[in-house]
Structure formats: C-alpha cells, structure tokens
Amino acid sequence: MSALSIPLAAFAIGIAFGAVARWSGFCLRGAVEDALTTSNAPRLRGFLAAMVVALCGVQALVLMGTLDLSKAVVLPPTLFWGGALLGGAMFGMGMVLTGGCGTRMLVLAAGGNLRSVVSFLVFALVAYATIRGILAPARNALAVATTVSLGKQALPLAVGAVFVLAALAFVVWRRVPMKHLIGGVLIGLLVPLGYLATGVLGADEFEPTVVESINVTRAGGDALVYLLTWTGAKANFGIAFVGGILVGAALVAAVSRDFRLVGFERPVDMLRYAGGAALMGVGGVLALGCSIGNGLTGVASLAPVSFLSLPAMVLAAAATLKWRMSRKHP
C-alpha cells in the first residue's frame, strides 16, 4: 500500500462531499431551521436520507465481514456521556451562531465567505486546544467524572433498523425538491467509502491506520497544524478530507458562478461568529465529533455517544434558532 493511498482517497471523498454539499445545500443547521420554519423541511429530509444510506452502507460492510469497527474512533470501550450531552449542546448552539457546522463553514469559505474563513480558523484552533492544549485538563476532568464502561461498543443492529424505518417514513411522507434527496444519498455513500479507505485500504499489521470516516472536528485542528508545520509532516485522512471539501466546493462555486466575497457587516457580528465557532470547537471534541462525525459516521456505526450527542445538538440548535427568531435575527 502506498503511503499516499489513504490521503488521496480522503481527498477524493472530500471533493465529492464539498461539491455535493455546495450544490444541494446539505447542512444540519439548515435541516433544523427547515423543521422549524417550513412544512416539508427539505434539508431535514436530505440529512435523514444521508443518515439512512450511511447506516445501511456501513452495517452492510460489517455484516459481510469486509469492515471491522472494533477499533473505530467513534466506538471506544467507554461512554463519555457528559461530553456527549454538554458537547452536543455546545455544538448545536455554536452552529446556529455561525450559520453552519464545520463542514458547512468550509463549503461557504470556498465560495468566498470570509465570515466562514474566520469561523473555521477559530473552530479548528479551539478544537486543537481542547484536545492537546490549554483546555485539555478541563476536558480530562469532565471525562473522569462522567465516563462509564460499556458492555458492548456498539448499539444492537435492531436500533439501527428502527431508526432506518422511522427516517424513511418521514423522508417519503412529503415531496421535496429532488436535489436534497439526491445530495443526501450521495453524501451518505461517502461514509462507507471513508471506512473502506481507512479500515480496508489502510489495514496493515505493521503500520495500522486509524479506523475512521468523515469528521472535521479533529481534522480541522490537524489541518491547521499541518499548514503551520508542513516540512516533515504527513497528511492523514482527516487533513486530506478537509482539503478536498474546499476544492470540491470551490469547483461548484466556480462552475455556477456563485463565488463572491462576503464579510462581517458589524464588529459585533464577528464576535458572534467567533463565539459560536469556539463553542463548536470545544463541543465537537467533547462529543467526539461534529454534526457529520456524529450525525453520519457515528450513527452509521451505531455509536452510543452519537445517539446522545446528536439529539443534544439538534435540541440546542432548535432552541437557539427560536431565540434568535424571537429577537428578529436571521
């Protein structure tokens, strides 16, 4: 296996994600907003379609014996329930304040949105500080106080089956523009592809690769450090995935002639975006993933932490959106 195989695969997956997300408007924050403001909630149905496809694809690989998830990042032998609930809520609040989650910020930044550029830099910096920097001791203290051992790493397959049936029933309940469903299906397929890249292509007894799929919380921090220490550094799956998102979204923005520079209108807006990005940076680390890492990769892996953190994200995002709407903020 070439040392570049996994980064190249991740880069290709990132390009596909960025292109499809830019074209379809794929976004969990948008999905929550649609649920609150529209009758057919197209972005919510698109996100649910992605979750269904991701879950079915990953579990099919597991059942066929192609993929072993026992060493997957999203399936530790313990449950950090305090981080899942608190981190999920923080992330949900943050993605409303910044107008999107980590991947959405990359997609918007590729189209000239300077607010998203600043927000992603803050998000990545704070996430890295929570993993290895000044905020790590507080994270460790919370983990010691709110972590329990798990009898099994993953939830029963029956839980996934119930979720798939419920999500499918909601998706087909009302008609929505096909681009949202097509976009969701295509993005959902990227989750098993990510696992194939790290869990199958990267399977090596002497130089094992971290078994993971799409997620930008840690990847954002790693990408920032990689840019600063490029000499001698190696691009991993997450770093290449982040780079691919930018390229894919930029290509779609260029083809559709949708590139335009957008900045902060008022100084107070910058404070709001930076604060929201910081909340997402801390929250994403505590919850072991962003809206994509938990909502797609985690749910597809039947990770217990994701079935706690994702509802916390959604509920906190909905509450924050309602609060902003009551104050007549977009």
Secondary structure, DSSP 4 states (H G I P E B T S, - for coil): --TTHHHHHHHHHHHHHHHHHHHHT--HHHHHHHHHH-SS-HHHHHHHHHHHHHHHHHHHHHHTTS---TTBTT--SEEEHHHHHHHHHHHHHHHHHHTS-HHHHHHHHTTTBHHHHHHHHHHHHHHHHHHTSTTHHHHHHHHHHSEEE-SSSS--HHHHHHHHHHHHHHHTTS---HHHHHHHHHHHHHHHHHHIIIIIIT--SSSPPPB--S--HHHHHHHHHHHHS-TT----HHHHHHHHHHHHHHHHHHHTT----B--SSHHHHHHHHHHHHHHHHHHHHTTS-HHIIIIIIHHTT-HHHHHHHHHHHHHHHHHHHHHHHTT--
